Amino acid sequence: MVGGTVYHLNGREQILASEIQRLGTKPVPKPKVVTVKDLNSEKYSGQLVEAKGELLIPPGFPDK
């Protein structure tokens, strides 16, 4: 279970987790391997994923 504050950033929902509690005894499932491009949609929202590929950050992108 994850508890925290939900907020929106760049049009997407984010969770600022303040509590993480393990429920049950089974091992954590393996993440689905997806490309960075795949993460531009809601297709994998709420799923455990591992992003593969190159992520390019444009020059001058602000640090936050």
Secondary structure as GFF3:
##gff-version 3
##sequence-region A 1 64
A	DSSP	beta_strand	2	9	.	.	.	ID=ss1
A	DSSP	beta_strand	12	20	.	.	.	ID=ss2
A	DSSP	beta_strand	32	35	.	.	.	ID=ss3
A	DSSP	three_ten_helix	37	40	.	.	.	ID=ss4
A	DSSP	beta_strand	49	52	.	.	.	ID=ss5
###
